[in-house]
């Protein structure tokens, strides 16, 4: 097990996903400084939607048990004093124990999962590549500078789950599926129901 700080957010991030954040709370500024000093990362975990304003006092019961270890790939100081960082997901983990420090930063003992085995995107899922290509053309998404292997089921599924406007509980369910092909099949069903 490894101890890492947690950053609960009302979203789901996969390995390979990129997430820009603006940091202003002292506990997270301290966490980011520590991560940069120690060349380490932190865990992004889903915060349940009924608690979108995270106050740090009741978060232990309101976060998912699986998340993504994330590293800082770029940073910038904004004129308003906030710290802007670009993060990138690296490895999925499962929380074994979690606790809140005195400064209300959440910390967890985690087990890292092995990387998912990549699978070739099935031909009958080519329409999902078309959908992803259209999402990546969005100005905000283009700013994330993704390089996506459109022939890889895992990458296509992960980016779609991150970018589509699905309920975060549904995103988390798809995140926790271990097989890229099963995730893609389930995602296709969800998209079909949205039409």
C-alpha positions in Angstrom: 0.0 0.0 0.0 1.0 3.6 -0.7 -0.1 6.8 1.1 -1.3 9.6 -1.2 -3.2 12.8 -0.8 -6.7 12.9 -2.3 -8.4 15.6 -4.4 -12.2 14.9 -4.4 -13.9 16.4 -7.5 -17.4 15.9 -9.0 -15.8 14.1 -12.1 -14.1 11.0 -13.2 -10.5 11.0 -14.7 -8.9 8.0 -16.3 -5.2 7.2 -16.9 -4.1 9.3 -19.9 -6.8 11.9 -19.2 -5.8 15.5 -18.7 -7.4 17.8 -16.2 -6.8 21.6 -15.7 -7.3 22.8 -12.2 -7.3 26.2 -10.5 -6.0 25.9 -6.9 -6.8 28.4 -4.3 -7.5 26.6 -1.0 -4.6 26.5 1.4 -4.7 22.8 1.9 -4.5 22.1 -1.8 -1.9 24.8 -2.4 0.2 23.1 0.2 -0.5 19.7 -1.3 0.5 20.9 -4.8 3.7 22.5 -3.4 4.6 19.2 -1.7 3.9 17.2 -4.9 6.1 19.5 -6.9 8.9 19.5 -4.4 8.8 15.7 -4.0 8.1 15.0 -7.7 5.0 13.0 -6.7 1.3 13.1 -7.4 -2.1 12.9 -5.8 -5.3 10.9 -6.2 -8.4 12.3 -8.1 -11.5 10.7 -6.7 -15.1 11.2 -7.6 -17.1 13.4 -5.1 -20.8 12.4 -5.1 -23.1 14.9 -6.8 -25.2 15.5 -3.7 -22.1 17.1 -2.1 -20.8 19.2 -5.0 -19.7 22.0 -2.7 -16.9 20.2 -1.0 -16.3 21.5 2.6 -13.8 18.9 3.6 -15.7 17.9 6.8 -17.9 15.1 5.6 -16.1 14.0 2.5 -14.9 10.7 3.9 -18.3 9.1 3.3 -18.9 10.9 0.0 -16.1 9.9 -2.2 -15.6 6.9 -4.5 -13.4 4.0 -3.4 -11.5 4.0 -6.7 -9.7 6.8 -8.4 -6.7 7.8 -10.5 -3.2 8.8 -9.4 -2.4 12.0 -11.2 0.7 14.0 -11.8 1.3 17.7 -12.5 2.5 18.2 -16.1 2.4 22.0 -16.2 1.6 25.0 -13.9 1.0 28.8 -14.1 0.3 31.5 -11.6 -2.8 33.5 -12.6 -3.1 37.3 -12.0 -5.9 36.7 -9.5 -3.4 34.8 -7.3 -4.7 31.3 -8.1 -2.4 28.6 -9.1 -3.3 26.9 -12.4 -2.1 23.4 -13.0 -2.5 20.8 -15.8 -2.6 17.3 -14.5 -2.5 13.9 -16.2 -3.9 10.7 -15.0 -1.5 7.8 -14.6 -2.7 4.8 -12.7 -6.0 3.6 -11.2 -6.1 2.8 -7.5 -8.4 1.4 -4.8 -8.6 3.1 -1.4 -7.9 0.7 1.5 -8.0 3.3 4.3 -8.7 7.0 4.3 -8.5 9.8 6.9 -8.7 13.5 7.2 -5.7 15.5 8.4 -6.0 18.5 10.7 -5.9 20.9 7.7 -8.9 18.8 6.3 -6.7 17.4 3.5 -7.9 13.8 2.8 -5.1 11.2 2.7 -5.5 7.5 1.8 -3.7 4.2 1.8 -4.1 2.9 -1.7 -3.3 -0.2 -3.8 -2.4 0.6 -7.4 -4.0 -1.5 -10.1 -2.1 -3.0 -13.0 -2.5 -1.1 -16.3 -5.5 -2.4 -18.3 -4.5 -4.6 -21.2 -5.2 -2.6 -24.3 -7.5 -4.1 -26.9 -8.1 -3.2 -30.6 -11.3 -1.2 -31.1 -13.9 -3.6 -32.7 -15.1 -2.6 -36.2 -18.7 -2.4 -34.9 -17.7 0.4 -32.6 -16.3 2.7 -35.3 -19.2 5.1 -34.7 -17.8 5.8 -31.2 -14.5 7.0 -32.8 -16.6 9.4 -35.0 -18.2 10.7 -31.8 -14.9 11.1 -30.0 -13.4 12.9 -33.0 -16.2 15.4 -32.9 -15.8 16.0 -29.2 -12.1 16.6 -29.5 -12.7 19.4 -32.0 -14.3 21.4 -29.2 -12.1 24.4 -28.4 -11.8 23.6 -24.7 -11.0 19.9 -25.3 -8.5 20.9 -28.1 -6.7 22.9 -25.4 -6.0 19.7 -23.5 -3.7 18.6 -26.4 -4.8 15.0 -26.4 -3.1 12.5 -28.7 -5.5 9.6 -29.0 -5.0 6.2 -30.5 -8.4 5.8 -32.2 -7.7 2.1 -32.8 -7.4 1.4 -29.0 -10.6 0.4 -27.3 -9.4 1.6 -23.9 -8.4 5.0 -25.0 -11.5 5.7 -27.0 -13.7 4.5 -24.1 -11.8 6.4 -21.4 -11.9 9.7 -23.4 -15.6 9.3 -24.2 -16.5 8.6 -20.5 -14.5 11.7 -19.5 -16.0 14.0 -22.1 -19.6 13.0 -22.5 -22.3 14.6 -20.4 -23.1 11.6 -18.3 -24.1 11.4 -14.6 -20.9 11.1 -12.6 -22.2 8.0 -10.9 -22.5 6.4 -14.4 -19.0 7.6 -15.3 -17.7 6.0 -12.1 -19.5 2.7 -12.9 -17.8 2.7 -16.3 -14.5 3.7 -14.8 -14.5 0.7 -12.5 -15.1 -1.8 -15.3 -11.7 -3.6 -15.7 -12.0 -4.7 -19.4 -11.8 -2.0 -22.1 -14.0 -4.0 -24.4 -16.7 -4.5 -21.8 -16.5 -0.8 -20.9 -16.9 0.2 -24.6 -19.9 -2.1 -24.9 -21.6 -0.7 -21.8 -20.8 2.9 -22.9 -22.4 2.2 -26.3 -25.6 1.1 -24.5 -25.6 4.2 -22.4 -25.1 6.4 -25.5 -27.9 4.6 -27.3 -30.2 5.3 -24.4 -29.3 9.0 -24.5 -30.5 9.4 -28.1 
